[in-house]
Amino acid sequence: MSYRAYSTHPYSSGSPGLFAQLPPVVAALIKINVGVFLVMWLLRLDGLYALLALSYNGLFRGMIWQPVTYMFLHGGFMHLLFNMFTLFFLGPETERAMGSRHFLAMYLLSGVLGGLGWIWLSPHSHALCVGASGAIYGVLAAFATLYPRRRLTLLVFFIFPVTLMAWQLVAGLALVEFMLAGRDQASGIAHTAHLAGAFAGFLYIDQLFESTHLRRLWSRLRDYVAQRPAAPRASPPLPTRPKWTASSTKSAPGAFNP
C-alpha cells in the first residue's frame, strides 16, 4: 500500500531534481536510507550489518548504538520502498509544520523508542530488527495529530484508491498492528516497533510540540545549558513626583519672601 496527500507546498531543499521541493531533513533522510541500502546490498557487508542491526544480545553486550543505527538498515527493496514512499509524501508537510529540528528529533525519538519497544515486548535474543518503520509510524502519527481531518488517498496494491481522513488511517493501522503485535517472530515484521513508534510520534506532538508549558521549560533548559541569562522581567514603573505649577509657588498675602 502507499500514501498520497492531496496538498503539497513548494519548499526548496537546495538539492536538484527529485529532492528540489523537499525540506532539508526529509531529503537527507531519504538519501541516507537509500545510500546505506545500496552500500550494504552491493558490498555484502554482512558483518557490519549484524553490528548495526538491533538485537537483544547486542544491547546486552553494550552495543548502545544499535537503537539508532538499525533504523537506517532495511531488509529488502520493498521494505525500503514503502518507508521512503511514506516519508516522501507525508514527511515534508510535517517538517514544515514542526520545523526541521523538531521534525528530526521526533523522527529519531520515534525510531529509538520503536526499537526499544520491540526489545521490551518481543525479547527474542537472537532476532534482528532493521528498518525505519518505527520512525515512519511516528511521522504518520505526528501528521495525523497535526492534521486529523486531512484527507489522504490510500492506494491498496498501488491500484485501488481509498480515501480516508488522516486520523482514520492511523487509527486503522494502529489497530491492525495491535492485533498482530504478538506475531512478530512468525511474520518477520516488527509490529511492536510500529506501535511504539506511532505512540512516540503522537506524544511528541501532543505533549511537547503543542504544550506551551513544556516548551517554556525546554527554553529555560536550553538557556541554562548555553549559560545565557533568561529574559529579564519588566521592572515596575517608578513612582511619579507631583508637579508644581507656577500658581502653587506664589506666596500668600502678608507672607515673607527672602
Order of alpha helices (4+ residues) and beta strands (2+ residues): beta-alpha-alpha-alpha-alpha-alpha-alpha-alpha-beta-beta-alpha-alpha-alpha-alpha
